[in-house]
Amino acid sequence: MARINLLPWREQLREERKKRFLTIMVGVLVASVGVLFMADRYLSSAIDHQLARNAFIQKEVGQLDGRIKEISDLKSRRKQLLERMKIIQDLQGNRPIIGRIFDQMARTLPDGVYFSEVKMVGNLISINGAAESNNRVSDLMRNLDASDWMEAPSLTEVKATTTGAVDQANVFQLTVRQTQPAVEGAKP
């Protein structure tokens, strides 16, 4: 049998396998670095895209907050204007009433009675005046009670005073409540 040395062949095969292994390892390393680089670029672009979306949303939220504030300001202005309009309408509606009240006071005033002061606070009218006698004050109260525009006259004070040697007058204070006459044909 011949002796053949297979060592160099095995050595070459081993070297070849080692080179292939190292080449594969370098290839895997390069591929891994490439994959990591691509993953990093993808994640960076995804983060940048999300940050851009967040900035857009924040900008839109800021604009909407401004619009909400503007709407609330407009609502408060509207409420103030409606309140002013209601006050003006009430004043316009009540304008003829004061004329009616003065007319009724003149109609209910009997002879021998005059008013020295008339005040109206809300619906309550306070009257100071003088009369020739207590009967004239009673007539005034009956006339006020019979009026459609006034009700519940209440005498607060009557004093007898002498203004001269012969004239005697009774000074009085009374209050009466102003009302609206009922409209005929209106259902309660």
Short mmCIF file of the C-alpha atoms (twelve columns), coordinates in Angstrom:
data_MODEL
# 
_entry.id   MODEL 
# 
loop_
_atom_site.group_PDB 
_atom_site.id 
_atom_site.type_symbol 
_atom_site.label_atom_id 
_atom_site.label_alt_id 
_atom_site.label_comp_id 
_atom_site.label_asym_id 
_atom_site.label_seq_id 
_atom_site.Cartn_x 
_atom_site.Cartn_y 
_atom_site.Cartn_z 
_atom_site.pdbx_PDB_model_num 
ATOM 1   C CA . MET A 1   0.000    0.000   0.000  1 
ATOM 2   C CA . ALA A 2   1.194    3.311   -0.912 1 
ATOM 3   C CA . ARG A 3   1.394    6.006   1.516  1 
ATOM 4   C CA . ILE A 4   -0.403   9.141   0.424  1 
ATOM 5   C CA . ASN A 5   -0.344   12.217  2.537  1 
ATOM 6   C CA . LEU A 6   -3.809   13.786  2.523  1 
ATOM 7   C CA . LEU A 7   -2.884   16.468  4.963  1 
ATOM 8   C CA . PRO A 8   -2.326   19.313  2.539  1 
ATOM 9   C CA . TRP A 9   -5.640   18.563  0.839  1 
ATOM 10  C CA . ARG A 10  -7.446   18.576  4.177  1 
ATOM 11  C CA . GLU A 11  -5.560   21.684  5.129  1 
ATOM 12  C CA . GLN A 12  -6.685   23.412  1.927  1 
ATOM 13  C CA . LEU A 13  -10.293  22.293  2.459  1 
ATOM 14  C CA . ARG A 14  -10.128  23.620  5.990  1 
ATOM 15  C CA . GLU A 15  -8.711   26.931  4.763  1 
ATOM 16  C CA . GLU A 16  -11.374  27.126  2.086  1 
ATOM 17  C CA . ARG A 17  -14.144  26.431  4.594  1 
ATOM 18  C CA . LYS A 18  -12.632  29.005  6.922  1 
ATOM 19  C CA . LYS A 19  -12.592  31.637  4.132  1 
ATOM 20  C CA . ARG A 20  -16.164  30.778  3.162  1 
ATOM 21  C CA . PHE A 21  -17.207  30.999  6.792  1 
ATOM 22  C CA . LEU A 22  -15.503  34.350  7.205  1 
ATOM 23  C CA . THR A 23  -17.040  35.591  3.949  1 
ATOM 24  C CA . ILE A 24  -20.463  34.482  5.120  1 
ATOM 25  C CA . MET A 25  -19.845  36.100  8.501  1 
ATOM 26  C CA . VAL A 26  -18.790  39.369  6.852  1 
ATOM 27  C CA . GLY A 27  -21.821  39.132  4.541  1 
ATOM 28  C CA . VAL A 28  -24.136  38.498  7.503  1 
ATOM 29  C CA . LEU A 29  -22.470  41.343  9.402  1 
ATOM 30  C CA . VAL A 30  -22.854  43.713  6.453  1 
ATOM 31  C CA . ALA A 31  -26.450  42.577  5.921  1 
ATOM 32  C CA . SER A 32  -27.162  43.024  9.648  1 
ATOM 33  C CA . VAL A 33  -25.683  46.517  9.630  1 
ATOM 34  C CA . GLY A 34  -27.692  47.290  6.463  1 
ATOM 35  C CA . VAL A 35  -30.904  45.970  8.037  1 
ATOM 36  C CA . LEU A 36  -30.226  47.946  11.231 1 
ATOM 37  C CA . PHE A 37  -29.505  51.085  9.200  1 
ATOM 38  C CA . MET A 38  -32.705  50.649  7.182  1 
ATOM 39  C CA . ALA A 39  -34.714  49.963  10.353 1 
ATOM 40  C CA . ASP A 40  -33.212  53.078  11.960 1 
ATOM 41  C CA . ARG A 41  -34.050  55.203  8.889  1 
ATOM 42  C CA . TYR A 42  -37.590  53.791  8.791  1 
ATOM 43  C CA . LEU A 43  -38.177  54.424  12.490 1 
ATOM 44  C CA . SER A 44  -36.643  57.922  12.239 1 
ATOM 45  C CA . SER A 45  -38.902  58.805  9.321  1 
ATOM 46  C CA . ALA A 46  -41.924  57.344  11.155 1 
ATOM 47  C CA . ILE A 47  -41.063  59.435  14.245 1 
ATOM 48  C CA . ASP A 48  -40.585  62.569  12.118 1 
ATOM 49  C CA . HIS A 49  -43.906  61.911  10.387 1 
ATOM 50  C CA . GLN A 50  -45.672  61.442  13.739 1 
ATOM 51  C CA . LEU A 51  -44.067  64.614  15.130 1 
ATOM 52  C CA . ALA A 52  -45.273  66.519  12.067 1 
ATOM 53  C CA . ARG A 53  -48.791  65.134  12.573 1 
ATOM 54  C CA . ASN A 54  -48.677  66.073  16.278 1 
ATOM 55  C CA . ALA A 55  -47.540  69.612  15.402 1 
ATOM 56  C CA . PHE A 56  -50.381  69.908  12.880 1 
ATOM 57  C CA . ILE A 57  -52.904  68.685  15.447 1 
ATOM 58  C CA . GLN A 58  -51.549  71.119  18.059 1 
ATOM 59  C CA . LYS A 59  -51.854  73.982  15.563 1 
ATOM 60  C CA . GLU A 60  -55.439  73.012  14.717 1 
ATOM 61  C CA . VAL A 61  -56.314  72.650  18.414 1 
ATOM 62  C CA . GLY A 62  -54.922  76.148  19.014 1 
ATOM 63  C CA . GLN A 63  -57.065  77.520  16.199 1 
ATOM 64  C CA . LEU A 64  -60.143  75.725  17.554 1 
ATOM 65  C CA . ASP A 65  -59.459  77.085  21.050 1 
ATOM 66  C CA . GLY A 66  -59.337  80.576  19.549 1 
ATOM 67  C CA . ARG A 67  -62.630  79.974  17.765 1 
ATOM 68  C CA . ILE A 68  -64.224  78.597  20.939 1 
ATOM 69  C CA . LYS A 69  -63.122  81.694  22.852 1 
ATOM 70  C CA . GLU A 70  -64.494  83.891  20.080 1 
ATOM 71  C CA . ILE A 71  -67.804  81.994  20.156 1 
ATOM 72  C CA . SER A 72  -68.072  82.363  23.939 1 
ATOM 73  C CA . ASP A 73  -67.343  86.098  23.603 1 
ATOM 74  C CA . LEU A 74  -70.015  86.368  20.936 1 
ATOM 75  C CA . LYS A 75  -72.477  84.475  23.142 1 
ATOM 76  C CA . SER A 76  -71.835  86.834  26.059 1 
ATOM 77  C CA . ARG A 77  -72.234  89.873  23.754 1 
ATOM 78  C CA . ARG A 78  -75.452  88.364  22.383 1 
ATOM 79  C CA . LYS A 79  -76.754  87.841  25.909 1 
ATOM 80  C CA . GLN A 80  -75.938  91.451  26.828 1 
ATOM 81  C CA . LEU A 81  -77.617  92.734  23.676 1 
ATOM 82  C CA . LEU A 82  -80.715  90.630  24.343 1 
ATOM 83  C CA . GLU A 83  -80.888  91.998  27.894 1 
ATOM 84  C CA . ARG A 84  -80.593  95.554  26.560 1 
ATOM 85  C CA . MET A 85  -83.259  94.869  23.949 1 
ATOM 86  C CA . LYS A 86  -85.570  93.484  26.646 1 
ATOM 87  C CA . ILE A 87  -85.041  96.577  28.795 1 
ATOM 88  C CA . ILE A 88  -85.734  98.848  25.819 1 
ATOM 89  C CA . GLN A 89  -88.841  96.851  24.882 1 
ATOM 90  C CA . ASP A 90  -90.075  97.023  28.481 1 
ATOM 91  C CA . LEU A 91  -89.525  100.779 28.506 1 
ATOM 92  C CA . GLN A 92  -91.266  101.144 25.151 1 
ATOM 93  C CA . GLY A 93  -94.160  98.997  26.362 1 
ATOM 94  C CA . ASN A 94  -94.486  100.890 29.657 1 
ATOM 95  C CA . ARG A 95  -94.277  104.356 28.118 1 
ATOM 96  C CA . PRO A 96  -98.038  104.792 27.601 1 
ATOM 97  C CA . ILE A 97  -98.785  103.338 31.042 1 
ATOM 98  C CA . ILE A 98  -97.398  106.342 32.924 1 
ATOM 99  C CA . GLY A 99  -99.654  108.609 30.851 1 
ATOM 100 C CA . ARG A 100 -102.631 106.414 31.754 1 
ATOM 101 C CA . ILE A 101 -101.709 106.543 35.442 1 
ATOM 102 C CA . PHE A 102 -101.510 110.346 35.445 1 
ATOM 103 C CA . ASP A 103 -104.825 110.477 33.584 1 
ATOM 104 C CA . GLN A 104 -106.440 108.173 36.158 1 
ATOM 105 C CA . MET A 105 -105.012 110.206 39.021 1 
ATOM 106 C CA . ALA A 106 -106.496 113.382 37.531 1 
ATOM 107 C CA . ARG A 107 -109.859 111.651 36.989 1 
ATOM 108 C CA . THR A 108 -109.994 110.265 40.531 1 
ATOM 109 C CA . LEU A 109 -109.093 113.578 42.177 1 
ATOM 110 C CA . PRO A 110 -112.224 115.045 43.836 1 
ATOM 111 C CA . ASP A 111 -112.788 118.780 44.327 1 
ATOM 112 C CA . GLY A 112 -111.041 120.208 47.351 1 
ATOM 113 C CA . VAL A 113 -108.078 117.794 47.163 1 
ATOM 114 C CA . TYR A 114 -104.659 118.430 45.675 1 
ATOM 115 C CA . PHE A 115 -101.450 116.445 45.512 1 
ATOM 116 C CA . SER A 116 -98.204  117.957 46.751 1 
ATOM 117 C CA . GLU A 117 -95.948  114.966 45.946 1 
ATOM 118 C CA . VAL A 118 -96.338  111.791 43.907 1 
ATOM 119 C CA . LYS A 119 -93.642  109.084 43.813 1 
ATOM 120 C CA . MET A 120 -93.670  105.780 41.978 1 
ATOM 121 C CA . VAL A 121 -91.278  102.988 42.945 1 
ATOM 122 C CA . GLY A 122 -91.918  99.805  40.995 1 
ATOM 123 C CA . ASN A 123 -95.680  99.318  41.069 1 
ATOM 124 C CA . LEU A 124 -96.212  101.248 44.312 1 
ATOM 125 C CA . ILE A 125 -97.321  104.877 44.098 1 
ATOM 126 C CA . SER A 126 -97.022  107.046 47.220 1 
ATOM 127 C CA . ILE A 127 -99.058  110.235 47.293 1 
ATOM 128 C CA . ASN A 128 -98.749  113.216 49.652 1 
ATOM 129 C CA . GLY A 129 -101.388 115.902 49.482 1 
ATOM 130 C CA . ALA A 130 -103.915 118.081 51.251 1 
ATOM 131 C CA . ALA A 131 -107.725 118.001 51.390 1 
ATOM 132 C CA . GLU A 132 -110.406 120.293 52.771 1 
ATOM 133 C CA . SER A 133 -111.865 117.494 54.902 1 
ATOM 134 C CA . ASN A 134 -111.534 113.836 55.787 1 
ATOM 135 C CA . ASN A 135 -114.559 113.092 53.557 1 
ATOM 136 C CA . ARG A 136 -112.605 114.345 50.538 1 
ATOM 137 C CA . VAL A 137 -109.739 111.953 51.402 1 
ATOM 138 C CA . SER A 138 -112.273 109.112 51.664 1 
ATOM 139 C CA . ASP A 139 -113.726 110.063 48.261 1 
ATOM 140 C CA . LEU A 140 -110.217 110.028 46.802 1 
ATOM 141 C CA . MET A 141 -109.548 106.540 48.195 1 
ATOM 142 C CA . ARG A 142 -112.866 105.212 46.848 1 
ATOM 143 C CA . ASN A 143 -112.140 106.708 43.419 1 
ATOM 144 C CA . LEU A 144 -108.649 105.186 43.388 1 
ATOM 145 C CA . ASP A 145 -110.036 101.780 44.341 1 
ATOM 146 C CA . ALA A 146 -112.665 102.012 41.580 1 
ATOM 147 C CA . SER A 147 -110.011 102.808 38.949 1 
ATOM 148 C CA . ASP A 148 -108.943 100.056 36.520 1 
ATOM 149 C CA . TRP A 149 -105.300 101.168 36.717 1 
ATOM 150 C CA . MET A 150 -104.932 101.292 40.518 1 
ATOM 151 C CA . GLU A 151 -105.849 99.037  43.408 1 
ATOM 152 C CA . ALA A 152 -105.545 98.663  47.181 1 
ATOM 153 C CA . PRO A 153 -105.233 102.283 48.354 1 
ATOM 154 C CA . SER A 154 -103.810 102.418 51.864 1 
ATOM 155 C CA . LEU A 155 -103.976 105.547 53.991 1 
ATOM 156 C CA . THR A 156 -100.783 106.025 55.949 1 
ATOM 157 C CA . GLU A 157 -101.401 109.310 57.742 1 
ATOM 158 C CA . VAL A 158 -103.930 112.142 58.028 1 
ATOM 159 C CA . LYS A 159 -103.173 115.312 60.014 1 
ATOM 160 C CA . ALA A 160 -105.334 118.339 60.532 1 
ATOM 161 C CA . THR A 161 -103.430 121.597 60.033 1 
ATOM 162 C CA . THR A 162 -104.428 125.212 60.014 1 
ATOM 163 C CA . THR A 163 -102.724 127.257 57.330 1 
ATOM 164 C CA . GLY A 164 -104.535 130.520 58.116 1 
ATOM 165 C CA . ALA A 165 -107.019 131.958 60.580 1 
ATOM 166 C CA . VAL A 166 -110.035 130.507 58.784 1 
ATOM 167 C CA . ASP A 167 -108.714 127.747 56.442 1 
ATOM 168 C CA . GLN A 168 -108.354 124.293 57.847 1 
ATOM 169 C CA . ALA A 169 -106.756 121.510 55.767 1 
ATOM 170 C CA . ASN A 170 -106.030 117.859 56.292 1 
ATOM 171 C CA . VAL A 171 -102.606 116.730 55.121 1 
ATOM 172 C CA . PHE A 172 -102.527 113.061 54.101 1 
ATOM 173 C CA . GLN A 173 -100.176 110.335 52.914 1 
ATOM 174 C CA . LEU A 174 -101.401 107.280 51.089 1 
ATOM 175 C CA . THR A 175 -100.057 104.492 48.896 1 
ATOM 176 C CA . VAL A 176 -101.740 102.724 46.018 1 
ATOM 177 C CA . ARG A 177 -100.582 99.875  43.779 1 
ATOM 178 C CA . GLN A 178 -100.524 100.316 39.983 1 
ATOM 179 C CA . THR A 179 -102.095 97.467  37.969 1 
ATOM 180 C CA . GLN A 180 -102.939 96.661  34.371 1 
ATOM 181 C CA . PRO A 181 -106.621 96.506  33.525 1 
ATOM 182 C CA . ALA A 182 -107.811 93.089  32.387 1 
ATOM 183 C CA . VAL A 183 -108.186 92.793  28.621 1 
ATOM 184 C CA . GLU A 184 -111.723 91.952  27.631 1 
ATOM 185 C CA . GLY A 185 -112.097 88.627  25.865 1 
ATOM 186 C CA . ALA A 186 -108.774 87.282  27.217 1 
ATOM 187 C CA . LYS A 187 -108.953 83.885  28.847 1 
ATOM 188 C CA . PRO A 188 -107.224 83.462  32.223 1 
# 
